[in-house]
Amino acid sequence: MAFVSEQDLYRFMLRGYHVFDERIPSDRLRDMNAVIDTMNAADFDTDAYPRVAIERRDGEDGVRIQAVVRNIIELDPAFRDLIDLDYVLPWIVTLLNRPPRITENYGYFRDANRPADYHAVRDGGQTRNLNHRGSPQIEMVKLVVPLTDQNADTGTLSVIPGSHLLDMRPPFDLDYADTLPELRVLDLAAGQPAIFTENLYHAGYPGANMTRQRRTLFFSYEPSHHADWVVSPSDACVEACTPRQRKLLRKPGRWHEDWSAELSAIAESSHRGS
């Protein structure tokens, strides 16, 4: 049974990313933004939030430019409930083509009027956009969820569509956006998720008129034998999850876990709701 249409799957494999039409409910967005408001008021104090790993970056003037909060699902159930969205999970399982697990979850919070230079994440090398028996077999798929509206003015995610298909490094300055051909600056509404393969050339677009903090969440999905990148969720956090969420957060090392029951339940629920 196919859980992602062939047309949508083809477009993703060609472009390397997909933007969903769905939105995170407004009450959940409000709850998450309220948590970040409180963290801002505390100046992202690491002592005040021992369950997460906070990385600050300050400018030469000593003023904060951004904060990265790793293990952000520990902060509030609203963050945790993003890891297995009904309309995202079928994509993750299909694109990895192996049992998935969450290997990192974090938020980037870029302060207003403190834009960073453009910096492309991938710098070339062997592509990992694999196929196996006519189906995708990607090594990492990332989910991005903006907590605020994001576009070329505010700053947002940008990608070079199709760049994941090439092994050659683009002969351009990857840290200067104006030189990059085919650069796509994504226009995302608050709570509008998108996914992309990590091997796609991608970067945070600085934004021409960044008048408020840009808030973006990221979740990395990899085959279930892959280990966590930086920090791991606490046992208490995992225990508080739903069974489906716990399945995504289990320790690495499982090769043959079956997700067909979960995906069938999602498809059946979607059919009843239509």
N, C-alpha and C positions, 0 to 999 in steps of 0.2 A: 504494500500500500504506500503510495506517494503522499507525503505530508507537506511538500512544497511543490507548487506547480512547475512543470518543465520550463514554461516560459520565464517564470521568475528566477528559477535556478540558472537558466542560460544567461540571463541578464547579469546576475551576480558574478558568474564565472568570467564573463566578458569584462565587466567593469571593476570588480573587486569589492563592491560595496552595495548596500541596499538601505534605503530610507523607508521606514514604516509610515503608514498613514495613521496608525493608532496613536493615542496619547495616554500618558500616565494620568490617572484621575487627579482632579484639581486639589482634592483634600489631601492626597498623599504628597503632592508637590508642596503644598503649604506646610505640611509637617516636616518635610526634609529641609525646606528653606528656613524654617524656624530653628532647627537644630544648627544650621550653619550660621544663622544670625547670632545665636548664643556663643558659638565658637569664635566668631569675629569679635564679639564683645570681650571675650577672654583673651584676645590676641593670639588665638591658637596655642594656648599654653599647654605644653606637653604634660605637665603635672596634673592638670585638670581633666585630662582624658587619657588615663593610663591604658585603656583597652585598645587604643589605636596608635599607629606610628605616624607622627607628624613631622614633615620636613618643610622648614621655612626657607625661603630665599629672599634676602634683603638686597636692596640696591646700594650703590656706593654712598648714598646719603643716609644709610641706616634704616630707611623706611621699607617696610615689607612690600615685596613685589607679588609673591604668591605663596600659598601653602598647599602642600600635597598631604592628604590624609589617607593613609593605607589601612586596610582592614575596616573600611568604613561601614560595613554591614553590622559591626558591633555597636554602632551608635544608636540605632533605632530600627524597629521592625519594618518601617517604611522603606529603608534602604535594602534590607534583607529580601523583601518581597519582589525586588526587581530582578533577582537572579534567575527566576524560572517563569517569566512572563509567557502566557499561553501562546501568543503570536510570535514569540522569538524562539522558544525552545525547539520547535520542529526544525527551524533553520539550523540551529546549532548542531543538532544530532545529524541532520542531513549533510551539512558541509564538512564536519569532522569525519563522518562515516565510521565512527568508533565511539564507544561510550565516553561522554564528556565529563569533565570536572572543572570547577572554578579554580584557577591557579593564582589569581590576584584580583583584588577589588579595591578601588581607590577613587578619590575625588581630587580634581584640580580646581583651585580657587584663585583666580587671577584678579588682583585688585584693580579697581577703577583707575583709569588714566595711568596705568603702569604696564603698557604693552611691552611684550618681549619681541626680540627679532624673530623673523621667520626661521625655522630650523626643521628640515625634513628628517624624519625618523629613520627611514631605511636608506642605507648608503650603497646599495648594490650587493652583488654576490649571487649565490645560487638561489633561484626561486624555489619556494616550497608549495607552490600551488599544484599539488599532485592530483592525479586521477588514478582510480583503481577500478578496473573492470567497468569502465564507462561512467563511473560515479565520482563525485568530488572526494578528495581525501586531504583536507587542509590541516596544517599543524596548529594554527591558532586563529580563532575568530574573536574579535573584540566587539563588545556592545558598548555604545556610547549613549548616555542619557543626559541631555542638557537640562539643568534646573531653571534656566532663564532662556528667553528668546536669544538666538545666536545667528548672526549674519556677518556680512563683510564689514559693517560698521562696528558692531559690538565685539567682533572676534569670534571665530568658530573653527570647526574642523575643516581642513582642506585636504584634497586627495588628487593624485594624478591617475585617472581611471585607466585601467589596463596595464599599469606599470608592474603589477604583480606577475604578469606573464613573461617578463623579460629577464634574462640573466645579465644583460649589459647595463652598466651604470649610465644614467643620463649625462651627456656631455655639457652640463650646465652647472652654474653655481646653485647648489641645492638649498643654500641659506639665503637666497635672494629671490623672493616670490615673483618679481617682475620678469625674471628671465626664464621661468618655467613654462614651457608650452603645455597646453591642455590642462592647466591647473583648474580644478573645480572647487569653488568655495561654497560649502554647503549652507543652505538656509534652513535652520531647524527651529521649530517652535519649542517653547518650554515644555518638557515632558514628551517630546517626539523622539523615539529611539532610532538609532541607526546601527548597522553592523558592518564590519569590514574585515578583510583578511589582513593580518599583521604584516604580510609581505608587500602590501600596497604602499607606495610612497605616500606618506601622510604627515601632517603637521598641524599645529594650532596656528590659524591665520591671525595676525596681530590685531586687526581691527583699527579702523580709521577714527572712530569716535567712541571710545570705550568709557562711558560715563558711569557705569556701575560694575560691580564685581561679576566676572564671568565664572559660572559654576557648572562644572561638567563632571559626570561620573563615568568611570570605565570599569568593565568587567571582562576578564580574559578567560576564554574557554579553550581547553586543550584536551587531547586524548587522556583517558583516565589514569594512565601510567606516568604522566608527567607530574613533577613535584611543584610545590608552591614557589613563587618567585622571591618574595621578600619576607612576608610574615604569614602565619597561618591563623585561621579563626580559632577562637578558644573553644574548648569542649562545651562550655555553657552556651555559647552562641549556636553551635551546631545542634545541641540538644533542643533548643527552643524553636528550631526550624520545623517545617512540615516534612513529611517523609520524602517528598519529591526534592525538596531543597537539600535535605541531608544527603540524598544520593549524589548531588552535585558537589558536596563539600567533604565527602569521605576521603580518607587518606589514599594516596596514589598506589597503584599496583594492580588494579582490576582490568582484565583484558576482554572479558566476554559478558559484561553486564548488558542486560536486555532492557531497552527503553520502549519497546513496542506498546506495552500496556499503557504507559503514560501518554504517548502520542495518540493512541487510539481514543483515550478518554478525552483528550483535548479536541480531537476531530469530532467526536460525538457531541460534546458540549457545544461546539461551534455550530454544528448542524442543527441542534435543537434551538439555538438562539437565533438562527437565521429565518 
